[in-house]
Amino acid sequence: MPEKLLTAMYYGTGAELRRRLLEPAPGRLQLLTGPRQVGKTTLLLELVREWGERALYLAADALEAALPGWWELQWQHAARLAGRRPALLLIDEIQYLPDWSRRLKAEMDRVYRERLRLHVVATGSAALKLGVGSRETMAGRFERLTLTHWSAQDLAQGFGISEEAAVEVVVRFGGFPGGMALHSDLPRWRAYIRDSIIDPAVGRDLLALEAIRKPSLLRQVFAVCIGHPTEIVSLQKMSGLLAERGTLTTISHYLELLREAYLVAALRKFSKGELRRRSSPAKLVPLNNAFITGGTHEGIPSPKRAPERWGRLVENACLAHMVNSGQTVHYWREEPLEVDAVTEGAWGKWAIEIKTGSFTAGELAGLLEFSKRFRSYRPLVVCDERDAGMARRAGIESVSWQQFLWSGPGEA
């Protein structure tokens, strides 16, 4: 395993949060968001152990949090902790507190006004939205950190498994650490994915994010997404796949909500015009392969017995890895030519074609055409290692999909 972990999501975010908590208090409010079951609570409890009696942990979804005066009493306790030396207040799942952003803003204003030596970290299972007034008055006073789906490097570091094993887990089971011990019992693992992650995320977290007029339609949109991974689907076609009627505007909005909840990314077509990009059909990418193999009845495909489904699973894992790593990702298509991913960000600018199984030079025509039109994007083929020679003969860099899921395009 390389000494420097390039794409360890959990451990990288934890290190950055600890660095910020070493700054003088009161510092900026830290909002830690991310999907369910990726370790937000675990990270807070690690900080409790590290800070000892100077830390106060609050679970906003606990029964006592609904009692009158509970909120004010906890902040008084935190202020006393910060009386002699810096203290740490940790608020888990804050979105379950009514009017949480206004109440948090009021308390943070007092922290700054009285110059309390108090660090505050709040977490939420969806992309927490500060209310308009709070966002304006707290400008420059809060920072957002995202603890997203675990990468292969996270699994290797957290569970002491090999690079090869970690990559296979990400493709077949996704990256939820809580499911690692259940892989040998598929019915139990699927129940965990459904009951502990999918149902609460779609049926509870999103409802806390905003008022949903048609919760059943939202569930159906999510079901279509996990049932059609890596497919390019127009809103009209998606509407035809739904059992419940909904306007195209509502369906589009629900796709945005699924992205904000770290469940599904609806990739847009690469275009120089923003209007054309927004009106294009979406390429559906569940952001964790566990949603596909655990949330549907098709099971985990075999590369030999179901090569097409296996290829979609590998492609989805690679696309999700790009999105979860913070890259901006689109697809490109001009019939009959297509490129699986056009990315830019910390990795650089890449045009990427993802292949499993053998392929011909003719199947790289879309990648070659795109590279000719947009020379600032480096073409890359992500494929089985044994087929890398075909890409090289076409004059294109290549990397195995296993290596890509471990460290991205790297130096290709």
C-alpha positions as CSV (number, residue, x, y, z in Angstrom):
1,M,0.0,0.0,0.0
2,P,1.4,3.5,-0.9
3,E,2.6,5.5,2.1
4,K,0.5,8.5,1.0
5,L,-3.2,7.7,0.8
6,L,-4.5,9.9,-2.0
7,T,-8.2,9.2,-1.8
8,A,-9.0,8.1,1.8
9,M,-12.3,9.9,2.4
10,Y,-12.9,9.1,6.0
11,Y,-9.4,9.5,7.3
12,G,-8.6,12.5,5.2
13,T,-11.7,14.3,6.5
14,G,-11.0,13.4,10.0
15,A,-7.4,14.7,9.8
16,E,-8.7,18.0,8.4
17,L,-11.3,18.4,11.1
18,R,-8.7,17.8,13.8
19,R,-6.4,20.4,12.2
20,R,-9.1,23.0,12.3
21,L,-9.9,22.2,16.0
22,L,-6.3,23.1,16.8
23,E,-6.9,26.7,15.7
24,P,-7.7,29.3,18.4
25,A,-11.2,29.2,19.8
26,P,-13.8,30.4,19.1
27,G,-13.2,29.3,15.6
28,R,-15.6,28.8,12.7
29,L,-18.6,26.5,13.2
30,Q,-17.8,23.2,11.5
31,L,-20.7,21.6,9.6
32,L,-19.9,18.0,8.9
33,T,-22.3,16.4,6.4
34,G,-22.5,13.1,4.5
35,P,-24.6,10.0,3.9
36,R,-25.7,7.6,6.6
37,Q,-23.4,5.0,8.0
38,V,-20.1,6.5,6.8
39,G,-18.7,7.2,10.3
40,K,-19.8,10.8,11.3
41,T,-20.9,9.7,14.7
42,T,-17.8,7.5,15.1
43,L,-15.6,10.4,14.3
44,L,-17.4,12.6,16.9
45,L,-17.0,9.9,19.5
46,E,-13.3,9.6,18.6
47,L,-13.0,13.4,19.3
48,V,-14.8,12.9,22.6
49,R,-12.2,10.3,23.7
50,E,-9.3,12.6,22.6
51,W,-10.7,15.7,24.3
52,G,-11.8,13.9,27.4
53,E,-13.7,16.0,30.0
54,R,-13.4,19.1,27.8
55,A,-15.8,17.6,25.2
56,L,-19.6,17.6,25.3
57,Y,-21.5,15.2,22.9
58,L,-25.2,15.8,22.1
59,A,-27.4,13.6,20.0
60,A,-30.1,15.8,18.5
61,D,-32.3,12.8,17.5
62,A,-32.4,11.5,21.1
63,L,-35.7,11.6,23.0
64,E,-34.5,14.1,25.6
65,A,-33.6,16.6,22.9
66,A,-37.3,17.3,22.5
67,L,-37.7,18.4,26.1
68,P,-38.3,22.1,26.8
69,G,-35.1,23.8,27.9
70,W,-32.8,21.0,26.8
71,W,-31.1,23.0,24.1
72,E,-30.4,26.0,26.4
73,L,-29.2,23.8,29.2
74,Q,-26.6,22.1,27.0
75,W,-25.1,25.4,25.8
76,Q,-24.8,26.6,29.4
77,H,-22.9,23.4,30.2
78,A,-20.6,23.9,27.2
79,A,-19.9,27.5,28.2
80,R,-18.8,26.3,31.7
81,L,-16.5,23.8,30.1
82,A,-14.9,26.6,28.1
83,G,-14.4,28.7,31.1
84,R,-10.8,27.7,31.9
85,R,-9.5,26.2,28.6
86,P,-10.7,25.5,25.1
87,A,-13.7,23.0,25.0
88,L,-15.5,21.2,22.2
89,L,-19.3,20.9,21.7
90,L,-20.4,18.2,19.3
91,I,-24.0,18.1,18.0
92,D,-24.9,15.0,16.1
93,E,-27.8,14.9,13.5
94,I,-28.7,18.5,14.2
95,Q,-31.3,18.6,11.4
96,Y,-33.8,16.9,13.7
97,L,-34.0,19.9,15.9
98,P,-36.9,22.2,15.0
99,D,-35.7,25.5,13.4
100,W,-32.1,24.3,14.0
101,S,-30.3,26.9,11.9
102,R,-31.8,29.9,13.6
103,R,-31.2,28.4,17.1
104,L,-27.6,27.5,16.2
105,K,-27.0,31.0,14.8
106,A,-28.2,32.6,18.0
107,E,-25.9,30.5,20.2
108,M,-22.9,31.0,17.9
109,D,-23.5,34.7,18.0
110,R,-23.2,34.5,21.8
111,V,-20.1,32.4,21.6
112,Y,-18.4,35.0,19.4
113,R,-19.8,38.0,21.4
114,E,-18.5,36.6,24.7
115,R,-15.4,35.2,23.1
116,L,-16.0,31.8,24.6
117,R,-13.1,29.4,24.0
118,L,-15.5,26.9,22.4
119,H,-15.2,24.9,19.2
120,V,-18.5,23.7,17.8
121,V,-19.0,20.8,15.3
122,A,-22.5,19.9,14.0
123,T,-23.3,16.9,11.8
124,G,-26.2,15.9,9.5
125,S,-27.0,13.0,7.3
126,A,-28.0,15.3,4.4
127,A,-26.6,18.5,2.9
128,L,-27.6,20.8,5.8
129,K,-29.1,24.0,4.5
130,L,-28.7,27.1,6.6
131,G,-31.8,29.4,6.5
132,V,-31.4,32.5,4.4
133,G,-31.1,34.9,7.3
134,S,-28.7,32.6,9.1
135,R,-26.5,32.1,6.1
136,E,-26.2,35.9,5.5
137,T,-25.3,36.7,9.1
138,M,-23.0,33.7,9.5
139,A,-21.1,34.4,6.4
140,G,-17.4,33.7,7.1
141,R,-18.3,32.1,10.4
142,F,-18.9,28.5,9.3
143,E,-17.1,25.9,7.2
144,R,-18.5,22.8,5.6
145,L,-16.8,19.4,5.6
146,T,-18.1,16.4,3.7
147,L,-17.6,12.9,5.0
148,T,-18.6,11.0,1.9
149,H,-18.7,7.3,0.9
150,W,-15.7,5.3,1.8
151,S,-13.1,4.6,-0.9
152,A,-11.0,1.5,-1.4
153,Q,-8.2,3.2,0.5
154,D,-10.5,3.8,3.5
155,L,-11.5,0.2,3.6
156,A,-7.9,-1.0,3.3
157,Q,-6.7,1.3,6.1
158,G,-9.7,0.8,8.3
159,F,-10.0,-3.0,8.1
160,G,-6.4,-4.1,7.3
161,I,-7.3,-5.7,3.9
162,S,-5.3,-5.7,0.7
163,E,-5.6,-3.2,-2.1
164,E,-7.0,-5.9,-4.4
165,A,-9.6,-7.0,-1.8
166,A,-10.7,-3.4,-1.0
167,V,-11.3,-2.7,-4.7
168,E,-13.4,-5.8,-5.1
169,V,-15.5,-4.9,-2.1
170,V,-16.2,-1.4,-3.4
171,V,-17.5,-2.8,-6.7
172,R,-19.5,-5.7,-5.3
173,F,-20.7,-4.4,-1.9
174,G,-20.0,-0.6,-2.0
175,G,-18.0,1.0,0.8
176,F,-20.2,1.1,3.9
177,P,-18.0,0.1,6.8
178,G,-20.9,-1.2,8.9
179,G,-21.6,-3.9,6.3
180,M,-18.1,-5.4,6.1
181,A,-18.9,-8.1,8.6
182,L,-22.0,-9.1,6.8
183,H,-20.7,-9.9,3.3
184,S,-20.8,-13.6,3.9
185,D,-24.5,-13.5,4.7
186,L,-26.1,-11.8,1.7
187,P,-29.7,-11.7,3.0
188,R,-28.5,-10.1,6.3
189,W,-26.3,-7.6,4.4
190,R,-29.1,-6.6,2.1
191,A,-31.4,-6.1,5.1
192,Y,-28.7,-3.8,6.6
193,I,-28.4,-1.7,3.5
194,R,-32.2,-1.4,3.1
195,D,-33.1,-0.9,6.8
196,S,-30.2,1.1,8.1
197,I,-29.3,3.2,5.1
198,I,-31.8,3.4,2.2
199,D,-35.1,3.6,4.1
200,P,-34.0,6.1,6.6
201,A,-32.1,8.2,4.0
202,V,-35.0,8.4,1.6
203,G,-37.9,8.3,4.1
204,R,-36.5,10.4,6.9
205,D,-33.4,12.4,6.1
206,L,-34.8,14.0,2.9
207,L,-38.0,14.8,4.6
208,A,-36.0,16.7,7.2
209,L,-34.2,18.6,4.4
210,E,-37.4,20.1,3.1
211,A,-41.1,19.4,2.8
212,I,-41.7,16.6,0.2
213,R,-45.2,16.7,-1.4
214,K,-44.9,13.2,-2.8
215,P,-42.7,11.0,-0.7
216,S,-43.8,7.9,-2.6
217,L,-42.8,9.5,-5.9
218,L,-39.4,10.3,-4.4
219,R,-38.9,6.7,-3.5
220,Q,-39.8,5.6,-7.0
221,V,-37.3,8.0,-8.6
222,F,-34.6,6.6,-6.4
223,A,-35.7,3.0,-7.4
224,V,-35.4,3.9,-11.0
225,C,-31.9,5.4,-10.4
226,I,-30.5,2.2,-8.7
227,G,-32.2,0.0,-11.3
228,H,-30.6,1.8,-14.2
229,P,-27.1,2.6,-13.2
230,T,-24.9,4.4,-15.7
231,E,-27.8,4.7,-18.1
232,I,-28.6,8.0,-19.8
233,V,-32.3,8.6,-19.1
234,S,-34.4,11.6,-20.1
235,L,-37.0,13.0,-17.7
236,Q,-39.7,11.9,-20.1
237,K,-38.4,8.3,-20.1
238,M,-38.1,8.4,-16.3
239,S,-41.7,9.6,-16.0
240,G,-42.8,6.6,-18.0
241,L,-41.0,4.2,-15.6
242,L,-42.7,5.6,-12.5
243,A,-45.9,4.1,-11.1
244,E,-47.0,7.5,-9.8
245,R,-47.5,10.5,-12.0
246,G,-45.3,13.6,-11.4
247,T,-44.4,16.6,-13.4
248,L,-41.0,16.7,-15.1
249,T,-40.1,19.7,-12.9
250,T,-40.9,17.6,-9.7
251,I,-38.9,14.6,-11.0
252,S,-35.9,16.9,-11.8
253,H,-36.1,18.5,-8.3
254,Y,-36.2,15.0,-6.7
255,L,-33.0,14.1,-8.6
256,E,-31.4,17.2,-7.1
257,L,-32.5,16.2,-3.6
258,L,-31.0,12.7,-4.1
259,R,-27.7,14.3,-5.0
260,E,-27.8,16.6,-2.0
261,A,-28.4,13.5,0.2
262,Y,-25.3,11.8,-1.3
263,L,-27.4,9.1,-2.8
264,V,-27.5,9.6,-6.6
265,A,-25.6,11.9,-9.0
266,A,-27.5,12.8,-12.2
267,L,-24.6,13.6,-14.6
268,R,-25.3,16.2,-17.3
269,K,-24.0,16.2,-20.8
270,F,-20.7,18.1,-21.4
271,S,-21.5,21.3,-23.2
272,K,-20.1,24.8,-23.4
273,G,-23.6,26.2,-22.9
274,E,-25.1,25.9,-19.4
275,L,-28.7,25.9,-20.8
276,R,-28.0,23.0,-23.1
277,R,-26.3,21.2,-20.2
278,R,-29.2,21.5,-17.9
279,S,-31.8,20.4,-20.4
280,S,-29.8,17.3,-21.4
281,P,-30.9,13.8,-20.3
282,A,-29.1,12.7,-17.1
283,K,-26.7,9.8,-16.7
284,L,-27.7,8.1,-13.5
285,V,-24.9,7.2,-11.0
286,P,-25.8,5.8,-7.6
287,L,-23.0,7.1,-5.4
288,N,-22.4,3.7,-3.7
289,N,-22.6,0.4,-5.4
290,A,-24.3,-1.0,-2.3
291,F,-27.5,0.8,-3.4
292,I,-27.4,-1.3,-6.7
293,T,-26.5,-4.7,-5.3
294,G,-28.2,-4.3,-2.0
295,G,-31.2,-2.3,-3.0
296,T,-32.4,-4.4,-6.0
297,H,-33.2,-8.0,-6.4
298,E,-30.8,-8.7,-9.2
299,G,-27.9,-9.6,-6.8
300,I,-24.2,-9.3,-7.4
301,P,-23.3,-10.2,-11.1
302,S,-20.4,-12.5,-12.1
303,P,-17.9,-11.2,-14.6
304,K,-18.2,-14.4,-16.6
305,R,-21.9,-15.2,-16.3
306,A,-23.2,-11.7,-16.6
307,P,-20.5,-9.6,-18.2
308,E,-22.8,-6.7,-19.2
309,R,-24.2,-6.2,-15.7
310,W,-20.7,-6.6,-14.3
311,G,-19.4,-3.9,-16.6
312,R,-22.1,-1.5,-15.5
313,L,-21.2,-2.2,-11.9
314,V,-17.5,-1.4,-12.5
315,E,-18.4,1.7,-14.6
316,N,-20.7,2.9,-11.8
317,A,-18.1,2.4,-9.1
318,C,-15.6,4.4,-11.2
319,L,-18.0,7.2,-11.9
320,A,-19.1,7.3,-8.2
321,H,-15.5,7.4,-7.2
322,M,-14.9,10.5,-9.3
323,V,-18.0,12.3,-7.9
324,N,-17.2,11.3,-4.3
325,S,-13.6,12.5,-4.7
326,G,-14.9,16.0,-5.5
327,Q,-14.4,16.0,-9.3
328,T,-16.8,17.8,-11.6
329,V,-18.1,15.0,-13.8
330,H,-20.2,15.1,-17.1
331,Y,-20.7,12.7,-19.9
332,W,-20.4,13.5,-23.7
333,R,-22.5,12.2,-26.5
334,E,-23.0,13.1,-30.1
335,E,-24.7,10.1,-31.8
336,P,-23.3,7.6,-32.4
337,L,-20.2,8.8,-30.4
338,E,-20.0,8.8,-26.6
339,V,-17.5,9.3,-23.8
340,D,-18.3,7.8,-20.4
341,A,-16.9,10.7,-18.3
342,V,-15.5,14.2,-18.8
343,T,-13.9,15.3,-15.5
344,E,-12.1,18.3,-14.1
345,G,-10.9,19.1,-10.6
346,A,-8.0,18.3,-8.4
347,W,-7.1,15.3,-10.6
348,G,-6.8,17.5,-13.7
349,K,-8.9,17.4,-16.8
350,W,-9.7,14.0,-18.3
351,A,-11.9,12.4,-20.9
352,I,-12.4,8.8,-19.7
353,E,-13.8,5.7,-21.3
354,I,-14.5,2.7,-19.0
355,K,-14.3,-0.8,-20.5
356,T,-14.5,-4.3,-19.0
357,G,-13.7,-7.3,-21.2
358,S,-12.0,-7.1,-24.5
359,F,-12.7,-4.2,-26.9
360,T,-11.7,-2.9,-30.3
361,A,-10.0,0.3,-31.4
362,G,-13.3,1.2,-33.1
363,E,-15.0,1.4,-29.7
364,L,-12.6,4.2,-28.7
365,A,-13.9,6.4,-31.6
366,G,-15.9,8.7,-29.3
367,L,-12.9,9.2,-27.0
368,L,-10.6,10.0,-30.0
369,E,-13.1,12.4,-31.5
370,F,-13.7,14.2,-28.2
371,S,-9.9,14.6,-27.7
372,K,-9.5,16.1,-31.1
373,R,-12.2,18.7,-30.3
374,F,-11.2,19.5,-26.8
375,R,-7.4,19.2,-26.5
376,S,-7.2,20.4,-22.9
377,Y,-8.7,17.1,-21.7
378,R,-6.3,14.1,-21.5
379,P,-7.9,10.9,-22.9
380,L,-7.8,7.8,-20.7
381,V,-9.1,4.3,-21.0
382,V,-10.0,2.5,-17.7
383,C,-10.0,-1.2,-18.5
384,D,-9.0,-4.7,-17.5
385,E,-5.2,-4.8,-17.2
386,R,-4.9,-7.5,-19.8
387,D,-6.6,-5.2,-22.4
388,A,-4.4,-2.1,-21.8
389,G,-2.4,-2.9,-25.0
390,M,-5.4,-2.1,-27.2
391,A,-5.6,1.4,-25.7
392,R,-1.9,1.9,-26.2
393,R,-2.1,0.8,-29.8
394,A,-4.7,3.5,-30.3
395,G,-2.3,6.1,-28.8
396,I,-4.3,6.5,-25.6
397,E,-3.1,6.2,-22.0
398,S,-4.7,3.5,-19.9
399,V,-5.0,2.4,-16.3
400,S,-6.7,-0.7,-14.8
401,W,-10.0,-0.1,-13.2
402,Q,-8.6,-1.6,-10.0
403,Q,-5.9,1.0,-9.9
404,F,-8.3,3.7,-10.9
405,L,-10.6,2.8,-7.9
406,W,-7.5,2.9,-5.7
407,S,-5.9,6.2,-6.6
408,G,-7.8,7.8,-9.5
409,P,-6.0,8.4,-12.9
410,G,-2.7,9.1,-11.1
411,E,0.0,9.6,-13.7
412,A,-1.6,7.0,-16.0
